[in-house]
Amino acid sequence: KSKKHLIYMDRIIQRNPDFFICSLNIHRVIITSVMISAKFYDDVYYNNSFYARVGGVSVTELNNLEVEFLFMINFFLYVSGEEYEKYRQELASHSNQMSFPTQKTNTIQ
């Protein structure tokens, strides 16, 4: 599945230097960006009430978040193939640099 919503989140940060993503707003930013991305790129998508339920917010709040989000990125939703590839490579590079602890599994013999 496409990760264009991550590009939208980056656009908000780049275009709005006074806006900070934190633990208090991250779920709202994610659910709004995923919803907007689905609406723009998918032929079939869920309605706002579905995303509101998933995100744990009211439909009214999500509707307001959607409008605010769109204005914050100046309605710039198109992501070119080149831009997408640039972000994909950056994410792959970051994930390769991260080390995740391996979990030992106990086997019963």
Backbone as CSV, one residue per row, in Angstrom:
resi,resn,N_x,N_y,N_z,CA_x,CA_y,CA_z,C_x,C_y,C_z
1,LYS,0.848,-1.194,0.000,0.000,0.000,0.000,0.884,1.244,0.000
2,SER,0.417,2.260,-0.632,1.157,3.517,-0.765,1.320,4.217,0.584
3,LYS,2.405,4.908,0.721,2.696,5.661,1.948,2.665,7.161,1.688
4,LYS,1.824,7.579,0.771,1.762,9.002,0.422,1.319,9.867,1.593
5,HIS,0.592,9.284,2.533,0.168,10.070,3.694,1.374,10.565,4.490
6,LEU,2.486,9.818,4.452,3.695,10.271,5.139,4.272,11.517,4.469
7,ILE,4.153,11.575,3.151,4.607,12.765,2.412,3.734,13.952,2.790
8,TYR,2.435,13.727,2.919,1.534,14.814,3.334,1.917,15.327,4.721
9,MET,2.244,14.407,5.617,2.644,14.819,6.966,3.925,15.655,6.907
10,ASP,4.846,15.261,6.057,6.078,16.039,5.900,5.775,17.411,5.315
11,ARG,4.832,17.474,4.402,4.456,18.774,3.813,3.897,19.715,4.879
12,ILE,3.119,19.184,5.796,2.582,20.029,6.873,3.732,20.619,7.678
13,ILE,4.692,19.787,8.026,5.826,20.251,8.836,6.643,21.285,8.068
14,GLN,6.903,21.020,6.786,7.717,21.929,5.979,7.033,23.278,5.751
15,ARG,5.730,23.268,5.550,5.002,24.500,5.224,4.510,25.280,6.443
16,ASN,4.558,24.652,7.606,4.033,25.270,8.825,5.048,25.118,9.950
17,PRO,6.068,25.985,9.980,7.151,25.819,10.953,6.704,25.920,12.413
18,ASP,5.552,26.501,12.669,5.060,26.608,14.041,4.228,25.391,14.462
19,PHE,4.031,24.457,13.539,3.246,23.261,13.831,4.181,22.136,14.246
20,PHE,3.880,21.497,15.358,4.692,20.400,15.850,3.824,19.161,16.027
21,ILE,4.332,18.045,15.565,3.656,16.776,15.806,4.161,16.247,17.143
22,CYS,3.213,15.905,18.004,3.573,15.424,19.336,2.636,14.274,19.718
23,SER,2.824,13.763,20.906,2.011,12.632,21.355,0.532,12.990,21.503
24,LEU,0.239,14.274,21.604,-1.158,14.700,21.777,-1.914,14.838,20.453
25,ASN,-1.183,14.964,19.329,-1.882,15.151,18.060,-1.519,14.133,16.984
26,ILE,-0.561,13.254,17.259,-0.068,12.350,16.217,-1.167,11.462,15.642
27,HIS,-2.054,10.930,16.480,-3.092,10.050,15.931,-4.068,10.821,15.047
28,ARG,-4.320,12.074,15.363,-5.208,12.879,14.525,-4.547,13.211,13.187
29,VAL,-3.262,13.500,13.224,-2.530,13.804,11.991,-2.472,12.560,11.106
30,ILE,-2.188,11.413,11.701,-2.093,10.180,10.917,-3.438,9.818,10.299
31,ILE,-4.485,9.774,11.095,-5.786,9.346,10.554,-6.280,10.317,9.487
32,THR,-6.020,11.603,9.671,-6.448,12.595,8.680,-5.646,12.440,7.397
33,SER,-4.338,12.262,7.504,-3.514,12.135,6.297,-3.820,10.843,5.544
34,VAL,-4.061,9.756,6.270,-4.420,8.491,5.613,-5.752,8.648,4.880
35,MET,-6.722,9.275,5.515,-8.034,9.461,4.904,-7.942,10.324,3.648
36,ILE,-7.221,11.421,3.736,-7.091,12.319,2.588,-6.377,11.618,1.441
37,SER,-5.336,10.875,1.756,-4.604,10.138,0.726,-5.511,9.116,0.033
38,ALA,-6.300,8.409,0.813,-7.219,7.423,0.235,-8.243,8.107,-0.665
39,LYS,-8.773,9.222,-0.229,-9.763,9.930,-1.033,-9.170,10.430,-2.349
40,PHE,-7.918,10.857,-2.298,-7.305,11.427,-3.499,-6.839,10.347,-4.472
41,TYR,-6.311,9.239,-3.956,-5.682,8.250,-4.826,-6.500,6.990,-5.075
42,ASP,-7.444,6.668,-4.232,-8.183,5.419,-4.387,-9.538,5.663,-5.027
43,ASP,-9.946,4.722,-5.866,-11.266,4.824,-6.480,-12.367,4.509,-5.478
44,VAL,-12.075,3.635,-4.556,-13.036,3.243,-3.534,-12.377,3.484,-2.179
45,TYR,-13.074,4.195,-1.310,-12.523,4.488,0.016,-13.672,4.547,1.011
46,TYR,-13.313,4.455,2.286,-14.322,4.512,3.349,-14.755,5.963,3.571
47,ASN,-15.929,6.126,4.175,-16.409,7.476,4.464,-15.778,8.010,5.756
48,ASN,-16.007,9.292,6.009,-15.386,9.945,7.164,-15.804,9.315,8.491
49,SER,-17.020,8.807,8.573,-17.456,8.214,9.848,-16.644,6.960,10.172
50,PHE,-16.250,6.202,9.158,-15.397,5.028,9.384,-14.045,5.467,9.950
51,TYR,-13.417,6.442,9.290,-12.110,6.917,9.754,-12.208,7.555,11.145
52,ALA,-13.308,8.223,11.417,-13.500,8.824,12.739,-13.560,7.736,13.805
53,ARG,-14.290,6.658,13.530,-14.375,5.541,14.476,-12.998,4.920,14.699
54,VAL,-12.275,4.683,13.625,-10.937,4.091,13.724,-9.999,5.009,14.506
55,GLY,-10.102,6.316,14.255,-9.214,7.280,14.895,-9.645,7.720,16.278
56,GLY,-10.813,7.301,16.695,-11.281,7.656,18.035,-11.659,9.113,18.186
57,VAL,-12.140,9.717,17.106,-12.581,11.107,17.145,-13.997,11.176,16.587
58,SER,-14.663,12.281,16.823,-16.008,12.438,16.280,-15.925,12.770,14.787
59,VAL,-17.009,12.520,14.085,-17.064,12.842,12.656,-16.886,14.345,12.458
60,THR,-17.503,15.137,13.319,-17.366,16.592,13.213,-15.916,17.020,13.362
61,GLU,-15.217,16.439,14.355,-13.812,16.790,14.538,-12.989,16.370,13.326
62,LEU,-13.234,15.159,12.797,-12.473,14.700,11.642,-12.743,15.568,10.420
63,ASN,-13.992,15.982,10.236,-14.312,16.882,9.124,-13.518,18.184,9.246
64,ASN,-13.448,18.711,10.465,-12.681,19.942,10.695,-11.186,19.712,10.489
65,LEU,-10.688,18.571,10.951,-9.278,18.240,10.759,-8.939,18.123,9.277
66,GLU,-9.850,17.536,8.512,-9.629,17.379,7.073,-9.477,18.732,6.394
67,VAL,-10.373,19.644,6.687,-10.311,20.981,6.078,-9.042,21.705,6.507
68,GLU,-8.734,21.656,7.792,-7.531,22.326,8.299,-6.270,21.730,7.675
69,PHE,-6.220,20.412,7.577,-5.079,19.724,6.980,-4.890,20.179,5.534
70,LEU,-5.975,20.199,4.773,-5.889,20.597,3.363,-5.375,22.025,3.211
71,PHE,-5.843,22.918,4.052,-5.339,24.294,3.992,-3.869,24.360,4.397
72,MET,-3.468,23.538,5.367,-2.079,23.562,5.830,-1.100,23.085,4.758
73,ILE,-1.569,22.228,3.845,-0.700,21.799,2.744,-1.092,22.492,1.441
74,ASN,-1.905,23.541,1.573,-2.325,24.346,0.418,-2.978,23.483,-0.666
75,PHE,-3.721,22.462,-0.241,-4.429,21.545,-1.134,-3.493,20.853,-2.124
76,PHE,-2.220,20.772,-1.798,-1.212,20.161,-2.665,-1.147,18.668,-2.373
77,LEU,-1.971,17.887,-3.104,-2.107,16.461,-2.835,-1.343,15.577,-3.816
78,TYR,-1.061,16.089,-4.985,-0.379,15.267,-5.981,1.052,14.969,-5.546
79,VAL,1.454,13.713,-5.686,2.822,13.287,-5.404,3.363,12.672,-6.689
80,SER,4.406,13.279,-7.250,4.981,12.766,-8.493,5.706,11.450,-8.216
81,GLY,5.942,10.704,-9.265,6.682,9.462,-9.140,8.093,9.687,-8.610
82,GLU,8.708,10.774,-9.044,10.062,11.084,-8.586,10.076,11.419,-7.100
83,GLU,9.115,12.216,-6.664,9.042,12.570,-5.245,8.758,11.338,-4.397
84,TYR,7.848,10.508,-4.854,7.520,9.289,-4.118,8.760,8.405,-3.980
85,GLU,9.504,8.243,-5.077,10.703,7.405,-5.056,11.757,7.975,-4.111
86,LYS,11.896,9.301,-4.078,12.852,9.948,-3.173,12.500,9.614,-1.719
87,TYR,11.233,9.767,-1.364,10.794,9.459,0.000,10.938,7.970,0.301
88,ARG,10.621,7.115,-0.675,10.731,5.679,-0.464,12.173,5.299,-0.153
89,GLN,13.103,5.870,-0.905,14.518,5.572,-0.681,14.984,6.085,0.681
90,GLU,14.538,7.272,1.057,14.915,7.824,2.362,14.382,6.956,3.500
91,LEU,13.138,6.525,3.389,12.559,5.659,4.424,13.287,4.323,4.494
92,ALA,13.618,3.757,3.331,14.339,2.488,3.312,15.707,2.654,3.950
93,SER,16.369,3.764,3.659,17.683,4.029,4.237,17.603,4.141,5.758
94,HIS,16.599,4.874,6.247,16.425,5.022,7.696,16.100,3.691,8.359
95,SER,15.259,2.903,7.729,14.890,1.621,8.339,16.074,0.664,8.353
96,ASN,16.949,0.759,7.356,18.141,-0.094,7.336,19.131,0.314,8.413
97,GLN,19.131,1.589,8.806,20.048,2.087,9.823,19.578,1.765,11.239
98,MET,18.293,1.518,11.387,17.741,1.237,12.712,18.027,-0.204,13.082
99,SER,18.326,-0.404,14.328,18.504,-1.777,14.785,17.389,-2.093,15.766
100,PHE,16.701,-3.147,15.488,15.615,-3.578,16.350,16.100,-4.777,17.147
101,PRO,15.842,-4.789,18.438,16.294,-5.929,19.235,15.574,-7.198,18.805
102,THR,16.327,-8.249,18.739,15.708,-9.526,18.401,15.175,-10.143,19.670
103,GLN,14.089,-10.802,19.538,13.437,-11.386,20.704,13.722,-12.882,20.716
104,LYS,14.255,-13.339,21.823,14.503,-14.763,21.951,13.196,-15.470,22.246
105,THR,13.035,-16.573,21.605,11.839,-17.372,21.884,12.246,-18.598,22.668
106,ASN,11.500,-18.872,23.664,11.754,-20.063,24.470,11.077,-21.243,23.812
107,THR,11.848,-22.258,23.569,11.258,-23.458,22.993,11.184,-24.520,24.074
108,ILE,10.058,-25.118,24.153,9.848,-26.178,25.133,10.274,-27.481,24.487
109,GLN,11.135,-28.202,25.168,11.604,-29.475,24.610,11.142,-30.626,25.442
